[in-house]
Amino acid sequence: MQKQAVVINQKDNVATAVQDLTAGSVVSFFVGQDVEQLTLCEFIPFGHKFALCDIGKGQEILKYGESIGSALKPIPEGSHVHVHNMQSNRGRGDL
Amino acid sequence: MKFQGYLRPDGKVGIRNYLAVIPTSVCAATVAFHIASQIPQAVALANQHGCCQIGADHEQTVNTLIGLGKNPNVGAVLVVGLGCEGVPIAKVAEEIAVSGKSVETIVIQDCGGTLKATAEGTRIASKMAREIAQLKTQEFPVSELSLGVECGGSDFTSGLASNPAVGYASDLLVQAGGTSMLSETTEFIGAEHVLARRAKSPELGEKIIQFVRDCEQRAKQMHVDIRGSQPTPGNIQGGISSIEEKSLGCIHKAGHSPIQGVLAYGETPQGKGLFVMDTPGQDVESMTGMAAGGVTVMIFTTGRGTPTGFPLAPVIKITANAETYSKMTDNIDVDASGIISGEKSIEEVGKEIFQEILEVANGKMTKAESLGHREFGIYKIAPTF
């Protein structure tokens, strides 16, 4: 089976799609040595991220085992994580 | 692991043998290009600055021009001045000549205008081209190579695949005693703590944290969200959501070697190993800084696809995005998409990249070279007056 998504670090709460993934599909991916599965709430374009668990508003988004920003609103497991629902916490001269 | 290189009088080793035609100001750039267009071995630099600059900004332009003239890929230099610019023409020539290579100067106002300066400059340049063409290559260990790692037009494949593979190649070079340079300070924001942990001393780690904070502070003074510029609209379309995410992917291209030193823009490293240079995230200005610091070959990862080359060093292009590779095969040297599809490991592609560096050092032409890509730009740090 072709790889569907990648989780870079076991601490991460997002995975990256390595192909276009349709809404409602069940995707499998490795977290360390273990294969895990979840159902996607929505379409995830190639290269974009989806939530591996429910992420609360203000909670950090973790990729590479490090913070890449925080959730602007609650993000349910299996939904698209991108600029519409997460923000950068650095370089913010607008705040 | 050896390569055929050009030994310079200062003991440094180049992998190309250019005659550099360096205009000291934007006003001399057209004449510099006229001269270089007559001589196959000559390369002119598209300097857009060099006049009406003050303080540290002026110094940085002067030092960058000198550093570029000293680059080991340059066999000889013709400095072209207008005559009244702020950059001291004689000083640039004298400082480059400290490296022992042949340096000549012409001044447009002294020659009597464009046509006379072009004729006189071409006569000098053709003589210099004949002289440096006589230099034979010799065999050198890979420890004499100086690599710059760059990324541009990134997407998610950069951080996931091509940057880690380039990092693997960079580590191989460092382990073999060579030099590697990571730049693009903007793209350390959110990842500086990871780099700082790899610094050879706590003081050096603190220096990394500090120049990244300074860079972030300059962005904040503009009172805008850096997002939209960093990551760029193309990065965002490619799945990168924040500067932190971009940075954490970017730093992978320097592998896992300890950081030996932190360099100012255009500064030459002392010793060998992995160095970090404080440059903007803008690719061309970053590459110009690294070349002024003596880098002789560059690796450039891309996700969205970019054609960028550099006048004084071969640039090897790599993408792990299969679609980009098939669309832009004319521009991209190495296809790393096997990592994303799961057919190849990061280590396998890293070894392929290292092999490609050796081949390019031995004279293999990169696609950017074959297409005449010679993008150039000196980083300005203050307004022009």
Interface residues (C-beta under 8 A of the other chain):
Chain A: Q2 K3 V6 I8 T16 V18 P45 F46 G47 H48 K49 I61 K63 Y64 E66 S67 I68 G69 V81 H82 V83 M86 Q87 S88 N89 R90 G91 R92 G93 D94
Chain B: D155 F156 T157 G159 L160 I189 G190 A191 V194 E216 A219 K220 Q221 M222 H223 V224 D225 I226 R227 Q230 I236 G238 G239 S241 S242 I243 E244 E245 L248 G249 I340 S341 G342
